């Protein structure tokens, strides 16, 4: 699964300010650092800078972030592939990224706008993502009826998540989309599941692709 948020440059500062307010509330500082980073897995599992925090406090923290995700100024996009249901040779990471790029392009086209891609710093994905986007922009995406990518400009830019509130918010989105599973026997897993379902409107995408559809 590849997912992300789409934010106009005129709204970015307001969203960052809202996240900084949450950072000050829970971590005591608005300054970007690992100590003030919102990382979905750490929130859910009580690790990292959420270690030692009570479950209810972490649920409240996640709900605050989901409220920001639900703002009208934050659009969501994702692409997801289920390889076990694909009956021909495929590279799941490459092809899911391609679907995501196509949906990001379609989103920008629907807004008559242009945009740039920013990703969480991941050594494994940096070179393939940059190379693949370049190929799509020069030609088309890799299907018989490939899509021309014209509204995503430049390249894919990467930043460590603790250096960007917007990257952190995208992490929250992707994690919560994947977390929406039936409750297990764990009380806190069920509690987080219920919190995410209770804010499910915050996760509704503007553009998405599930492949295969059936």
C-alpha positions in Angstrom: 0.0 0.0 0.0 1.1 3.5 -0.9 -0.8 6.4 0.6 -0.4 10.1 1.2 -2.1 13.4 1.9 -2.5 16.3 -0.6 -2.3 19.8 0.8 -2.2 23.1 -1.0 0.8 25.2 -0.2 -1.5 27.9 1.2 -2.9 25.5 3.8 0.3 23.7 4.8 1.3 26.2 7.5 -2.1 26.0 9.2 -1.9 22.2 9.3 1.7 22.3 10.7 0.5 24.7 13.3 -2.2 22.4 14.4 0.2 19.5 14.7 2.7 21.7 16.5 0.0 22.5 19.1 -0.5 18.8 19.7 3.2 18.3 19.9 3.5 20.9 22.6 0.5 19.4 24.5 1.9 15.9 24.5 5.7 16.4 24.2 6.2 19.8 25.7 7.7 21.4 22.6 6.7 22.5 19.1 10.2 22.1 17.7 10.7 19.3 15.1 12.8 16.4 16.5 12.6 12.7 17.2 11.3 13.6 20.7 8.3 15.4 19.3 7.5 13.1 16.4 4.1 11.6 15.9 4.7 8.0 14.7 1.6 5.9 14.3 3.2 2.6 15.3 4.7 4.1 18.4 1.4 5.6 19.4 -0.4 2.3 19.0 2.3 0.2 20.6 3.4 2.6 23.3 7.0 2.7 22.0 9.5 5.4 21.1 8.5 8.8 22.5 5.2 7.2 23.6 6.8 4.7 25.8 5.4 4.9 29.3 2.3 6.8 28.3 -1.0 5.4 29.2 -3.3 3.8 26.6 -6.0 6.4 27.0 -3.6 9.2 26.5 -2.3 7.6 23.3 -5.8 7.0 22.0 -6.6 10.7 22.7 -3.4 11.7 20.8 -4.4 9.5 17.8 -7.9 11.0 17.8 -6.4 14.5 17.7 -4.3 13.6 14.7 -7.3 12.0 13.0 -9.3 15.2 13.5 -6.6 17.1 11.6 -6.7 14.4 8.9 -10.4 15.0 8.6 -10.0 18.7 7.8 -11.4 19.8 4.4 -7.9 21.2 3.6 -6.4 17.7 3.8 -7.1 15.3 0.9 -6.2 11.7 1.0 -4.9 9.4 -1.8 -4.0 5.7 -1.7 -3.2 2.7 -3.9 -3.3 -0.8 -2.6 -2.5 -4.2 -4.3 -3.2 -7.7 -3.0 -0.5 -9.7 -4.8 -2.1 -13.1 -3.9 -5.1 -12.1 -6.1 -3.0 -11.0 -9.1 -2.7 -13.9 -11.6 0.2 -12.6 -13.7 3.9 -11.7 -12.9 4.1 -8.4 -11.0 6.4 -6.3 -8.8 4.0 -5.3 -6.1 6.0 -2.3 -4.8 6.7 -0.9 -8.3 3.2 -1.4 -9.6 1.5 -0.1 -6.4 3.6 3.0 -6.6 2.6 3.4 -10.2 -1.1 3.2 -9.3 -0.4 5.8 -6.6 1.2 8.2 -9.1 -1.7 7.8 -11.5 -4.2 8.7 -8.7 -2.1 11.6 -7.6 -2.0 12.8 -11.2 -5.8 12.4 -11.5 -6.3 14.3 -8.2 -4.2 17.2 -9.5 -6.0 17.2 -12.8 -9.4 17.4 -11.0 -8.1 20.5 -9.3 -6.5 22.0 -12.4 -3.3 22.2 -10.4 0.3 20.9 -10.2 2.1 19.3 -7.3 5.2 17.6 -6.0 5.7 14.3 -4.2 7.4 14.1 -0.8 8.0 10.8 0.8 9.2 9.3 4.1 13.0 8.7 3.9 13.4 5.1 3.0 16.7 3.9 1.4 15.1 1.0 -0.3 12.5 3.1 -2.1 14.5 6.3 -3.0 16.1 5.2 -6.3 13.2 3.1 -7.6 10.7 5.9 -6.9 12.8 8.6 -8.5 13.6 6.4 -11.6 10.0 5.2 -12.1 8.5 8.7 -11.8 11.0 10.0 -14.3 10.1 7.3 -16.7 6.4 8.0 -16.3 6.9 11.7 -16.9 9.0 11.1 -20.1 6.6 8.5 -21.5 3.6 7.0 -19.7 2.9 4.7 -16.9 3.6 1.0 -17.7 0.3 -0.3 -19.0 -1.0 -0.8 -22.5 -3.1 2.3 -22.0 -0.6 4.1 -19.8 -1.2 7.5 -18.3 0.9 10.5 -19.1 2.1 12.2 -15.9 2.2 15.9 -16.5 1.0 17.5 -13.3 3.5 15.9 -10.9 6.6 18.1 -11.4 10.3 17.6 -10.7 11.1 14.4 -8.8 10.2 12.5 -5.6 11.7 14.4 -2.6 12.4 12.5 0.7 12.6 13.7 4.3 13.0 11.9 7.6 9.6 11.8 9.2 10.9 13.6 12.3 11.8 16.6 10.1 8.3 17.0 8.6 4.8 17.3 10.2 3.2 16.6 6.9 5.1 13.4 6.4 4.1 12.4 10.0 0.4 13.1 9.1 0.8 10.9 6.0 2.2 8.1 8.2 -0.8 8.4 10.5 -3.1 8.1 7.5 -1.5 5.0 6.0 -1.2 3.2 9.3 -4.8 3.8 10.2 -6.0 2.6 6.8 -4.1 -0.6 7.4 -5.1 -0.9 11.0 -8.8 -1.1 10.4 -9.1 -4.8 11.1 -11.6 -6.7 13.3 -10.9 -6.4 17.0 -8.7 -9.0 18.5 -8.6 -10.4 22.0 -6.3 -7.5 23.0 -8.2 -4.8 24.9 -5.9 -2.0 23.6 -5.9 -3.2 20.0 -9.7 -3.2 20.2 -9.6 0.2 21.8 -7.4 1.7 19.0 -9.5 -0.1 16.4 -12.7 1.5 17.8 -11.0 4.9 17.9 -10.0 4.7 14.2 -13.4 3.4 13.2 -15.0 6.3 15.1 -13.0 8.7 13.0 -13.4 6.8 9.8 -14.6 9.9 7.9 -11.1 11.3 8.4 -9.7 8.5 6.3 -12.0 8.8 3.3 -9.8 9.3 0.2 -10.3 11.7 -2.6 -8.7 9.3 -5.1 -7.8 5.6 -4.6 -7.1 2.4 -6.4 -7.6 -1.1 -5.0 -6.1 -3.7 -7.3 -7.5 -6.1 -8.3 -10.9 -4.6 -7.8 -12.5 -8.1 -7.1 
